[in-house]
Amino acid sequence: MASKGRLVNVRRPEVMSQVREDVRRYQSELVDQIRADGGVLELPGLHLRLASAFGFCDGVKRAIEIAYATCRMFPERRIWLIGEIIHNPEVNARLDEMGLRHLPWRLDAPEYDSLLPEDVVIMPAFGVTIPMRRLLDEKGVVLVDSTCGNVIKVWQRVKTYAAAGITSIIHGKARHEESLATASQSRGADEKGNFVVVFDEADAQIVADYIQGRGDKAAFLAHFSHACSPGFDPDVHLQTIGIANQTTMLKSETAHIQSLLKAAVVARDGNDERFHMFDTICGATQDRQNALFELLEEPLDVMLIIGGYNSSNTTHLAHIAARKVPTFFVKAADCLESLACVRCFDLNLKQEVQQPFPEAVSDKARTLRVGVTAGASCPANVIEDVICRLIEMRDCLAL
């Protein structure tokens, strides 16, 4: 009989007292002071406004503390982390320095073959797929779970759908770790549940068209070949649908997708009895998006979005801001090389590029108005570094 992975709780009082000292590195007195001053920093030639909600969320804080606590509890053992604990380069680099090893999101990777019962494996904040958890149980390793509570709520919803024979329509990124885990959970205990992952409204429109009899089966299956459950049959599995989402998606887009698919079911059936919906956008994600919308009502010359380029919730903040003001999505202070050269993530090219700041930044005769926010996986010390670098660049104009 297969052995069972041993799930342990590392958040013990005697450990956490040390861990909280360890993670002070991610705090910032400057950011705390700006927040206390109503989110405004006034300096000669610079008016900086910080969003009312930004940076680390509770789930991210918990995941980082769990990773540090694991290193404290098992200093002599090999500690493995599946993928990244969160999507932030500074946090992940620090954990690498502490000796964490990485397991990829591919079960056929040789690293899994090398696992021993005395090894410790941390499951990330995004969660893991059912096959991954099954393999870890078979290896009999020590398991540490940092899965975010909001992610678990989504799992509970899609499991309910599966048990009732409802197909999960998941608004998310099909290759993102969280969506991979949620899609796996939507298969249900007997692994017979079904799902389709839709990335945006264009994907949702394809599903809506098929529901209303306007789709081509071969084209549908080709489009969603890597984003649907095995053996998916749209003629059968789109009869009754339930909406869920990756917790970090853009809330307004999720709402549009829900309305689009509900309208399609009603158009087909004359009622919405075969349409089910449950809002699973994370509260912290909503708060950061709402705070950014509020900030963008202020007159701004530039918007800085700070966070990891592979962070879904941060990317959506950049999309929101870019619609209204020149926006620079940066991962760290060293991205601000000069007024003429900022290394930032291009949302269309999906890669880092070099761009100059707008002319307003170089105008010594006027006060520069800058908005700043950060994704839920971005620590305050990185936000401080970016703000300080911006101040340095602005001060250079006075020399």
N, C-alpha and C positions, 0 to 999 in steps of 0.2 A: 504493500500500500504506500502511496506517495506520502512523504513527510509534509508537515504543515509549517509554513513560514510563521515565525514567532513575532507577533506584533508587540512592540514595547512603547511605553510612554516615557519620553525623555524630558518632558516638561515638569521636572521635579523641583520643589522649592530650593533645595541645596544646589542644584545645577543652575536654575534660572537666575539666582542672585549673581552668579558669575557671568552668565550670558548677557545680562542686561548691561553690564560694564563693557563687555566685548562690543556690543552693537551701538554704543554711544558714538562710535566713529561716523555713523550715518546721520547724526543730528547736526543742527546748525543754530547757533545763537543769533546770527544775522537774520536768518529766515524767520525764526521765532519772533524777533523784534519787529520785522516788517509786518508780520501777521498781527502782532499786538497793536501796531500803529494803523490798523485799518486796511492793511494790504498795500500801503503806499510808501514809497521811498523817494524823498525829494532831495536832490543834490543840484549844485549849479550846473545848468545845462542838461539835466536829466530828471524826468518824471517817470518813475517805474511803478507799475501796478501789478500786484500778484493776485492771481485768482483766489477766490475765497475757499476753494477746495482743490487740493493738488497733492501730488506726491504719494508716499506710502499709504496704502490702505491697511486695515487690520489683518486681512488675510495674508498680505505680503509680509507684514511684520512678524506674524506668527510663523510663517514658513522659514524666514531667515533665522529666527530664534531657535526653531527646531533643528535646523542644520548646524548651528553653532553648538547647541546642546548635545547633539549626537557626537560631535567631535570631542566635546568635554567628557562624555560618558564612556566613549570607546577609543581612548587614545592609542591603544596598542593593536587595534584591529584595522583591517581594510574596510574603508567606508566608500560605498558607491552611491552615486546620484544618477537617477534616470533623467537624461537630458540636462536641463538647467532648472535650478530651484525656482527662479523667476526670470523674466526677460530684462535683465539689466547687466551691462558689461562690467561695471565696477564691482557689484556684489558677487557676480560669478567669478571674477578674477581673484577676489579675496578668498573665496572658498577653495579655489584651485591651489592658492598658496598654502592653505591649511592642509593640503594633501588629499582632498576628495578626488576619487576616480569617477569616470563617467561611463554609464551604460547607454548606448544609443537606443533610438526608438525603432530598432529592427531586431526582432527576436532571433533572427538567424545570425546575428553578429557573434563573433568568437568570444567576446567578453562574457557572455552569459554561460558559455561552456566552462569558464574558469571559476565560476562562483562556488564558494565552499560554505558549509553550514555555519561556520563562525563569522562569515562576512556580514556586514551591515549594509542594507540597501535603503536609501531614502527615496520615497515616492514624492514627486514634486507637487507644487501647489495646483498644477493643472490636472492632477490625478493620473491614473494609468488605465490601459485597456484591460478587459477581462482576461484575454490570453496572457498578457504580461503578468498579471497578478497570479494567474494559475501557475505559470512557470516559476515564479519566485517561491510560491508555496511548495512546489515540487523540489526545489533546491534546498528548502528548509532553512533559508537564511533568516537573520534577524531583520525585521521590517520596521521602518519608521515612516509614519504617514503624515505628510504635510498638506494633503489635499484641502483646498479652500472649502469652507462650509457652503458658500454660494454655488460652487460647482456641484457639490453633493446634492443640493436641492434640485438642480437641473436633472441629475441622474435619477432622482426619485420620481420626477415627473415623467421622463421618457420610459422608465420601467413600468409605470402605471399605464402608459399608452400601450406598451408591448403586451402587457397582460390582458388588455381589453381588445387586442387585435387592431389597434390604431397605429397607422404609420407615422413616425416622427419626421416632421420637416424641420431640420435644424438650420437656423440662420447662423452661419459661421464660416470659417476658413477650413476647407476639407483636410488640409495637411497640418493644421495647427494642433498642438498636443492636446489642448482641451477638447476640441471638436472630435479628434480621434477617440479620446476616452469616452466622450458622451455618445458618439455613434456606436461604440462597442456596448455601452450600457443599454442602449435602445434596442439591442437584440434580445434582451430579456434573459431570464434564467434558463430557458430552453434554447436560446440562441435562434429563435424563429421570428423574432420581431424584425421590422423593416424600417429603413430610414432613407432620406435624401438630404444631402447638405446643400443649401443654396447660399451662395456667397453674397449676392446683391439682388436688386430688384429685377435685373435682366434675367438672372437664373430663375427667380420666382415667377416671372412672366411665362417662362417656358413651361413650368409646372402648371400654372393657371390655365394656359392655353390647352394643355393636354387634358386637364380635368373637364374642360368644356368641349372636348372632342375635336380640337383644332390642331393636335400634334401628330407627329410622325414617330412611331414607336422606335424604329431603328435610330433615328436622329436623336431622340430623347436619351436612349441608352448609351449612345456614343458620347453625348455631351456630359452625362453624369457617370461615366464609366468608373471614375475613381472617387465618386462621391455618393454612392448608394450601396445598399446592403446586397450581399451575394444573392443571385437569382431574382433580383428585383424585376417585377412585372408591373409597369404603370397602369395597365388595364385593370389589374386586380388591386394593387397596393395603394392606389390613389383614391379609392372609394371613400375611405374614412381617414382623415388626417388630423394630426395634432401638432401645434407649433411649439417649438422650444428654441433656445439659442445659446450660442457661446456667450458667456456672461459679459464679455468685453466689447461687444459689437455696438455700433452706433444706434442709439435708442430710436431716433426718428426713422431710420431705415427699417428697423425691426417692425415698427408700428405700420409703416407702409406695406411691408411684406404681409403682415397679418391681415390687413384690410384687403389686399389684392387677392389673397388665397381664399379668404372668407367669401368675397364677392363671387369668386369662381365656383365655389361649392353651391352657393345660393342660386347662381345662374343655372347650374346643372340640375339641382334637386328641388328648387323652389323653397328651400329652407336651409338652416345652418346646423341641422341635427348631426351631420357627419363632419362637422368642423369643431375642433377643440383648441383652446388657447390658454396659455398660462405665461405671464410675463416673467422671464427668468433673467432679465438684465440685472447685473449686480448693482446694489445700491450705491457703492463707491464709484462705479463707472458712471451712473446717472448723475451723481453729485458733481463729478469733475466736468462732465459735459455741460450740465446746467450752469455751473460757475463760469465756464468759458463763454457760453452764450451771453451771460450777464456782463462779463468783462469786455466783450466785443461791442457792447453798446457805448463804451467810452471811446473818445477820439484817440486813436493810436497810429503811430508811424510804422511800427514794427511789432510783430508777435514772435516770441521765442517759445518753442515747444521743446521740452527737455525729456529725454528718455531713450531707452534702447530702440534701435530701428526695427527689431523683430517683436516689439511690444504692440499687441493689437489695440489695446485701449489708448496708447499714446498716439498711434498712427491715426486713429479716428479723431483725436483732438486736433492733430495737424490738418486733417481734411476740413474740419469745421472752421478753423481759423483762416485757412488759405482762401476760403470763399469771400472773405471780407477785407483782409489786410495782408500786406507782404509778410510771409511767414517763413521762419527758419526752424527746421526740425533738427536739433543737434543732440548728440549723446553725451557730450562733455565739454568743459571749458576750452580745451585745446582745439576744438572745432572753430573757435573764433580766432583765426590766425591774424587777421587785420581787417580794417574797414573794407578793403578791396577783395578780401578772400575769406569767405566763411565756408567751411565744409559742413554740408547739411544733406539730409536725406530727401531725394526727389521722389515725390509720391507717384509720379507717372512712370519714371524710368526704373523705380524701385532699386535705387542705388545711391551711394553718396556722391555728391557733385560739389564743385566749387562755384560759389556765387558771391558777388559783391553786395554789401548792404545798400539800401536805397540812398539816394543823395541826401535825404533829410538827416541821416546819421552823421554825415560829414559837415553839416551846416553849423558852424560855430556861433552863428548869430541867433539861433533859436533853441528852445528847449526840446530835447528828444523825448518823445512819448513812447514808452515800451511796455508791452504787456508780457507777462511771464506765467507759464503754467508748466506742469509736469505730470507724466503718467503715474499710475498707481504703483508702479514698480521702481520709481526713481527716488533715491534717498535725498534727504535735505542737504547733505554736504555737497552733493553734485550741483544742486540748484544754487547754493551759495557760491561755489566756484565759478559758475557761469555768470552770475550777477557781478561778482568781483572783476571778472575778465571784461565784462561790458563796461564797467566803470573805468577800468584802466584804458580801454580803447577810447572812450569818450574824453578822458583827461588828456590824452595825447594831443587832442585838437587845441588845447589851451597852451601848449608849449611853443 
